[in-house]
């Protein structure tokens, strides 16, 4: 499947590289590159090795429209995070070379930017400090290292049952380019290393934000794009969505491990969300893509249940909203008897049957979703209301 999107051509330059050993191998050295749009090409001293076709994806990313590898039996596409943004964060102006030149005090950088094509679809990597660990429009080494560490911890795409978009590696930008970019800022300069995060993604379809086609804004287009042409195919899509989304909502329970002194560790999300930081595969599986917000936390044993509850509820609305859109589109296209409650119950029962951490339990009227942190005693299990009469 070729991915649709606004075309953007990026120059590919050789880069210093920090790789993921799981994704190393013959031919992978060709990925040891960083990529820049024509708007930033004048800031590099040497010409690119080649110019590569991408499509826009998210605010500061681009994705190759054709698959580069098969994982989990489905195609994955090369995604580059940190290629620049076209959005001025502080006004309604377009972030382009003209605006970038206004923000730097370096006359050489201004001269170089003046030679960039202003009609290009590319954006600008700035030196503005953003989200603590990244420059605006780019990616910082701190955040990229967290994402790479999470990916190394996973079994390719499987992080304790939650699916992730794996990081292939981190490309470090040259020092001279880095210093030119650092001077392009509004108020405060990012002091760390400028990098790009090279990752593999199964599509460019997100739940709600940061994509042209989303479940929230255009579920009919999603069905068309993924070729969901029968009720059976739609039901399988829903089951995969429910299974993988609930796995994301229970990551702490899946990575729970007791430590000395009556404490416990597990993985938690920080400043990342199901609706904007995950993508959907053509089979409905949710793959979390922005891994920089996943880090281990240590809590007291008495706080384990509270941590499981907070993580589940932080994504429950996004999950239910997306499910309602997906199931509603299935019913519009193919029909289907029964109430929405019974449909969710039946789909969740099928989806969670093999899950070692989460299960449904009910008395024929009320249904609960029970989460059993991996290896934890019954006192740490948590039951969530799932369906009421």
Secondary structure, DSSP 8 states (H G I E B T S, - for coil): ----S-EEEEEEEE-EEEE-GGG--TTGGGG-EEEEEHHHHTTSSS--SEEEEEEEETTTEEE-SS--EEETTEEEEEEEE-S-BSB-TTSSSB-SHHHHHHH---HHHHHHHTTS-TT-S--B---BEETTTEETTSEEHHHHHHHHHHHHHSBTTEETTEEB--EEEEEE--HHHHHHHHT--SS-B--S-EEEEEEEES-S-BSSSSSSSBHHHHHHHHHHHTT--SHHHHHHHHHHHHHHHHHHHTHHHHS-EEETTTEEEEEEESS--TTTSEEE-TTS-EEE--GGGEEEEEEEGGGHHHHHHHHHHHHHHHHHHHHHHHHHHHHHHH---S-HHHHHHHHHHHHHTT-SSEEEEESSS-EEEEE--TT--GGG-EEEEEE--
